[in-house]
Amino acid sequence: MLSSLGLTRTEFAETIGASEQSLGDDTRAASPQTERRIGDLVQILRKLTDWSGSFGHAFFLFTSQPLLSFTGETAADLLRAGRA
């Protein structure tokens, strides 16, 4: 997923509001909270991709488009706060 988003592990962790260590590695699984946020991210991006027509545009909307019903926060802001 990281390569298709063009993100480093650090950038990805910041995007979902987690520490880089909580992502896990080859010997350790991600923390339950981080796994939940990654699952939420995948679900959001799938829906946005269907709506926007491309994965790249979906990620742009996820990180940049203010949501009026959430006082201008983006979907990424909500995910980082655990409110996705």
Beta strands, then each sheet from edge to edge (+ up, - down):
end
